[in-house]
Amino acid sequence: MTSRIDLYYWPTPNGRKITVMLEELEEPYDVKYINIKRGEQFSPAFLTIAPNGKIPAIVDHDGPDGEPISIFESGAILQYLGRKFQRFYPGDERRRTGVDQLLFWQMANLGPMAGQANHFRNYSEQRIDYAVQRYTDEVRGLYGVMDRHLAQEQFLAVDYSIADMACFGWIGQHANAGLQLEEFPKVQRWFETIAARPAVLKAIEVGREERKRQKRVAKDERRAETMPARGAISTEHVPRQTRSIKLGRSKANVAPGPSSLAVAMRRPPWLSIMERQIDRPTPMPFALVV
């Protein structure tokens, strides 16, 4: 089947929301990597699709009335895909409202607070105890809300939905916020249930090897910058270690090398538009981690 959806992506909690959804839908898609460490999210071509300069974003070549449409913001993408394919997003108003309120709870609370906690705990050049304590406590309180809610339901909105997909990647970052899932047994049960889903396992792998490849490229570039002048003798030897991971079969089609954004320039303007902790997220120069 020919892919009709381009996913502009980097493997972060927000990015994984969309790979999980697309893998659950079993719809083919093309991955266009946007390396946020290199600032590719600020390129003019990508800003045509996502004016806020954040991943993820999609271009659906078979949008409304058969015309292409570009969409940014992970919550809006989840809702769009749920409506289009009529899966994981209820059609009746009462059940859909139940999903929406938990989706927006994640967008407005869980994601931003967990991102701030991660930044001040792990990446801030200056340790600010007040900020560390404040955002860690905020995240702990949100986990408590979720734990109490899940005492009554297997999933966040009765049935497995885009609300669960939205929260999953951020709960996978619990260690970065200074929390242990054992403190929240209902959340832990929920997280392990979702992490075992075959589509989620595939989604988690999307982009893992690309991020490693780009890290190696960056390392080689730094090494080249510090390389002794030609003819000089260096006594330092830095062994290079690599590790390969066998990827599960995914619906994602990934072109090797840097992503091409040429397609974005032909798209309409934007208005017409963990599982457990796997690895450390890409350090960001600002507080809110995407």
C-alpha positions in Angstrom: 0.0 0.0 0.0 1.3 3.4 -0.9 1.9 5.7 2.0 -0.3 8.7 2.2 1.0 10.2 5.4 4.3 11.9 6.1 5.3 12.0 9.7 7.8 14.7 10.7 9.3 13.1 13.8 12.0 12.8 16.4 11.9 10.0 19.1 10.5 12.0 22.0 7.4 11.4 24.2 5.4 13.7 21.9 6.7 12.1 18.8 6.0 8.6 20.0 2.3 9.5 20.4 1.9 9.5 16.7 4.0 6.5 15.9 2.0 4.5 18.4 -1.3 5.7 16.8 -0.1 4.9 13.2 1.2 1.5 14.2 -2.1 0.7 16.0 -4.0 1.8 12.9 -1.6 -0.4 10.7 -1.5 2.5 8.3 1.7 3.0 6.2 3.6 6.2 6.8 6.9 7.8 5.8 9.1 9.2 8.5 10.8 12.5 7.9 13.3 13.0 10.7 13.6 16.4 12.3 16.7 16.4 14.4 15.8 18.8 17.2 19.4 18.6 18.6 20.6 20.3 15.4 17.8 22.8 15.3 16.1 21.4 12.1 12.7 22.2 13.6 13.4 25.9 12.9 14.1 25.4 9.2 11.8 27.5 6.9 10.4 24.4 5.2 9.4 22.8 8.5 7.9 26.0 9.9 5.6 26.0 6.9 4.0 22.9 8.4 4.6 23.6 12.1 4.8 27.3 12.8 5.6 26.7 16.5 8.8 24.8 15.5 7.9 21.7 17.4 7.6 18.0 16.4 5.5 16.1 15.6 3.7 17.2 12.5 2.1 15.3 9.7 1.1 15.8 6.0 -1.8 13.7 5.0 -1.8 13.5 1.2 -5.3 12.2 1.2 -6.9 14.8 3.5 -10.4 16.2 3.4 -12.0 16.2 -0.1 -8.9 14.3 -1.3 -6.6 17.3 -0.9 -3.4 17.3 1.2 -3.6 18.7 4.7 -0.8 19.5 7.2 -1.3 19.3 10.9 0.9 20.3 13.9 0.4 19.7 17.6 0.3 16.1 18.8 -3.1 16.3 20.3 -4.7 17.7 17.2 -2.9 15.0 15.1 -4.3 12.2 17.3 -7.8 13.6 17.1 -7.6 14.0 13.3 -6.4 10.4 12.8 -9.0 9.1 15.3 -11.8 10.8 13.3 -10.4 9.9 9.9 -10.0 6.2 10.7 -12.8 6.0 13.3 -10.6 4.1 15.7 -9.4 4.8 19.3 -11.6 8.0 19.4 -15.3 7.4 20.2 -18.0 8.7 17.9 -20.6 9.5 20.5 -20.3 12.8 22.4 -20.3 11.5 25.9 -17.5 9.0 25.4 -15.5 11.3 23.1 -15.7 14.0 25.8 -14.2 11.5 28.3 -11.3 11.0 25.9 -10.8 14.7 25.2 -10.6 15.8 28.8 -7.8 13.3 29.5 -6.0 14.1 26.3 -6.1 17.8 27.2 -5.0 17.0 30.8 -1.9 15.4 29.3 -1.2 18.3 26.9 -1.7 21.0 29.6 -0.3 19.3 32.6 1.5 16.0 32.4 3.7 16.8 29.5 4.8 20.4 30.4 5.4 19.6 34.1 7.3 16.4 33.3 9.4 18.3 30.8 10.2 21.0 33.3 11.1 18.5 36.0 13.4 16.7 33.5 15.1 19.9 32.5 15.8 21.3 36.0 16.8 17.8 37.3 19.1 16.8 34.5 20.0 19.5 32.1 20.1 22.9 33.8 23.6 24.2 33.9 22.8 25.7 37.3 21.0 23.6 39.9 18.0 25.5 41.2 16.7 23.5 44.2 13.4 25.4 44.2 12.7 24.6 40.6 13.7 20.9 41.0 11.4 20.5 44.0 8.5 22.4 42.6 8.3 20.5 39.3 9.1 17.1 40.8 6.2 17.7 43.3 3.9 18.8 40.4 4.6 15.6 38.5 4.2 13.5 41.6 0.8 15.1 42.1 -0.2 14.4 38.5 0.8 10.8 38.9 -1.4 10.6 41.9 -4.3 11.9 39.9 -3.7 9.3 37.3 -3.3 6.5 39.9 -6.6 7.3 41.5 -8.4 7.5 38.2 -7.0 4.1 37.1 -8.2 2.5 40.3 -11.7 2.6 38.6 -10.8 1.9 35.0 -8.4 -0.3 33.1 -7.6 2.5 30.7 -7.8 6.3 31.1 -11.1 6.7 29.2 -12.7 3.2 29.8 -11.4 1.8 26.5 -7.9 2.1 25.0 -7.8 5.4 23.2 -5.7 8.3 22.0 -5.7 9.5 25.7 -3.6 6.5 26.7 -1.3 7.0 23.7 -0.8 10.6 24.7 0.2 9.8 28.2 2.3 6.6 27.6 5.5 8.2 26.4 5.6 10.7 29.3 5.0 8.0 31.9 8.0 6.2 30.3 10.1 9.2 31.4 9.3 8.8 35.1 12.9 8.4 36.1 13.8 11.7 34.5 11.3 13.3 36.8 12.7 11.6 39.9 9.9 9.2 40.3 9.5 5.4 40.6 6.5 3.7 39.1 6.3 1.4 42.2 5.0 4.5 44.1 1.9 4.4 41.8 0.8 0.7 41.4 -2.3 1.5 39.2 -0.2 3.6 36.8 2.5 0.9 36.7 -0.1 -1.7 35.8 -1.5 0.5 33.1 1.9 1.3 31.7 3.0 -2.3 31.6 -0.2 -3.3 29.8 0.3 -0.7 27.1 4.0 -1.4 26.8 3.2 -5.0 25.9 1.1 -4.2 22.9 2.8 -5.3 19.7 2.0 -2.0 17.9 3.5 0.0 20.8 6.7 -2.1 20.7 7.1 -1.3 17.0 6.4 2.3 17.6 9.0 2.6 20.3 11.7 1.4 17.8 11.0 4.0 15.2 13.8 6.5 15.1 16.0 4.8 17.7 18.7 3.8 15.2 18.5 7.2 13.5 19.1 9.0 16.8 22.1 6.8 17.5 23.4 7.4 14.0 23.1 11.1 14.3 24.8 11.0 17.7 27.7 9.2 16.1 27.9 11.9 13.4 27.9 14.6 16.0 30.6 12.8 18.0 32.7 12.4 14.8 32.3 16.1 14.1 33.4 17.1 17.6 36.4 14.7 17.3 37.3 16.3 13.9 37.2 19.8 15.5 39.7 18.8 18.2 41.9 16.6 16.0 45.6 17.5 16.2 47.2 19.4 13.3 48.4 17.2 10.4 51.8 15.7 11.3 51.3 16.1 15.1 51.4 13.0 17.3 48.5 12.3 19.5 48.8 9.9 22.5 45.0 9.7 23.1 43.0 6.8 21.7 39.3 6.8 22.0 37.7 3.4 21.1 34.5 3.5 19.1 31.8 1.3 20.3 28.7 0.5 18.4 25.6 -1.6 19.2 22.9 -2.7 16.8 19.3 -3.5 17.6 17.1 -5.7 15.5 14.0 -3.7 14.7 10.6 -5.2 14.6 8.6 -4.8 11.4 6.9 -1.5 11.3 4.5 0.3 8.9 7.0 3.2 8.9 9.0 3.7 5.7 12.3 5.4 6.6 14.7 6.8 4.0 18.4 6.7 5.1 20.2 9.8 5.9 18.9 13.3 6.8 15.3 14.0 6.2 14.3 15.8 3.1 11.9 18.7 3.6 11.4 19.4 -0.1 7.9 17.9 0.0 6.9 20.5 2.6 7.4 23.4 0.2 4.8 21.9 -2.0 2.2 21.6 0.7 -0.6 24.1 1.5 0.0 26.6 4.4 -0.5 25.4 7.9 -3.9 26.9 8.2 -5.1 24.4 5.5 -3.4 22.2 8.1 8.1 4.2 27.1 7.6 1.3 28.0 10.2 1.7 30.4 12.9 4.2 30.2 14.8 3.3 27.1 17.5 5.9 26.9 18.2 9.5 28.0 16.2 12.0 26.0 18.1 14.4 23.7 19.3 17.4 25.9 17.5 20.6 25.0 18.7 24.2 25.4 15.4 25.3 26.8 13.2 24.1 29.7 10.3 22.5 27.9 11.4 19.3 26.3 9.2 18.3 23.3 
